[in-house]
Amino acid sequence: MIERRELNSWQAPGYLEAREGRLTVDGVDAAALVDQYGSPLYVFSEKRIVGNTRNLRRAVEGVHTRVKVCYASKANSTMAVLAAVLRAGGDIEVNSGGELFKARTAGFKPEQIVFNGVSKTDDEIRAAIDFGILAINIDSLFELEQVTRAARELGKRANVAIRIVPEIITRSHIGLQTGLLSSKFGLSPSQIDEAFSRALAAPDAINLAGVHIHVGSQTPDLQPFARAFAEMWKFVAGLSKRTGHRIAHINIGGGLPIDYLGETPMAADIGEREREMLSATLDPGEVLRAALDEAAPSGKQELELIEGLTIIFEPGRRIIADTGLLLTSVCNIKERPETGDTWLLTDAGYSLALSMAMYKWYYHLISATRAKESHDTPYKVAGPLCDSGDVYFDLERGARLPNYRLLPQGTGPGDVLALLNTGAYALDQASQYNGRPKPAVVMIRESGEASVVRRAETYEDLVSLDNWVSSQ
Ligand SMILES: *Cc1c(COP(=O)(O)O)cnc(C)c1O
């Protein structure tokens, strides 16, 4: 029984299933999509994007009346994805002028947009003020002056939130931790009162609307969120007591984890710390409850203050990671007699899933063409790039990825594989490295129809932006 559960543990009823031996996404045969739209191929489920957005909203709305779920668009800013989030009642977080442009183009209203970034340009700031967004999250005292100046020039008041770096450690990758004083983000706690004073001293230019903390991505525990919230609350309550100024929102950032491992048998190869981080799940309602508990407001005034607050979440991964997968074909097979390994070479390398190389991120791999067969044969699996690091295991043997991938016996050229949970931080980080046009993106619509929401790039696209003189 256990074996059977492990074999099918990746299945999500109604979304990812094995039907007649083949992987289906919302009932659509995945490998058939590759036949039709080419390989590799990103596939997304609109139903699941809408469901994830609504579920998250519902979970936090059950705990506090005023909430906003600002989808972190850097996780995946495909226009059809943004449109699905918007339709499902989501708001949006942007991290650049380009993401702001995409959010506006997708139809998000100013009061739905928050803007983060450590290095905003004058142009980006002007665009944000001009559109009148909910909050520019201020990353330094310098930036506060920059925004004040831009607002005066435009003759428009800027809504701002102060980003605090709280020195909160999480059990995620160091590269994904953003709440440490050694990270590049935010203002130190010792600078917050100064930032508040300067903001309140410029009422013609600045509306001090909020405070913000983002503790990092794939944060596996409640405590960092709770501590971050309590830290922000302390500043908000203190300011109100001192000056009477009421902050309108507390933004608790993103970082809600998703379970990348499930019950996969290969997980045994991965180090324990890594395993715990990758398989974490947190209930967003519980996160918010723990945060409010930790803040522990007391007395009528504080209770009123906290009730009036809007609490903002900025989930990226949690909304989009498990709504998408990357289909890839096996193009080549080779034996390495000296090591006894069988190698499968695919057409999807780290240029399509950069985290696999950068963070040695685990994406569960299954066969789309033999989905029902026992995944019990170890293979070395690698992508097509001319780079030794382009492999689906941890080349440095750091126990971050399993050394082998288990796939059905006899897997080889002609088979289609699926890297699961690649909806976040894959497509948006994709590149044309090695002269490889980026693949098409297909979305299974809520109607059940498959539609191409981003066309595949062509060889022409590889040269279309270049300016050069042919020597011929
Ligand atoms: C990246 C980022 C997020 C989203 O993080 P997830 O782990 O995808 O939820 C939210 N807020 C800020 C400021 C970010 O930089």
PDBQT file of the ligand as one rigid body, heavy atoms in Angstrom, charges set to zero:
ROOT
HETATM    1  C1  LIG A 501      10.066  37.764  -3.860  1.00  0.00    +0.000 C 
HETATM    2  C2  LIG A 501       9.264  38.580  -2.947  1.00  0.00    +0.000 A 
HETATM    3  C3  LIG A 501       8.003  38.131  -2.552  1.00  0.00    +0.000 A 
HETATM    4  C4  LIG A 501       7.457  36.788  -2.925  1.00  0.00    +0.000 C 
HETATM    5  O1  LIG A 501       8.119  35.747  -2.291  1.00  0.00    +0.000 OA
HETATM    6  P1  LIG A 501       7.485  34.266  -2.362  1.00  0.00    +0.000 P 
HETATM    7  O2  LIG A 501       8.428  33.423  -1.621  1.00  0.00    +0.000 OA
HETATM    8  O3  LIG A 501       7.397  33.898  -3.796  1.00  0.00    +0.000 OA
HETATM    9  O4  LIG A 501       6.157  34.328  -1.733  1.00  0.00    +0.000 OA
HETATM   10  C5  LIG A 501       7.246  38.970  -1.771  1.00  0.00    +0.000 A 
HETATM   11  N1  LIG A 501       7.705  40.173  -1.361  1.00  0.00    +0.000 NA
HETATM   12  C6  LIG A 501       8.913  40.637  -1.737  1.00  0.00    +0.000 A 
HETATM   13  C7  LIG A 501       9.357  41.958  -1.272  1.00  0.00    +0.000 C 
HETATM   14  C8  LIG A 501       9.739  39.853  -2.530  1.00  0.00    +0.000 A 
HETATM   15  O5  LIG A 501      10.946  40.288  -2.867  1.00  0.00    +0.000 OA
ENDROOT
TORSDOF 0
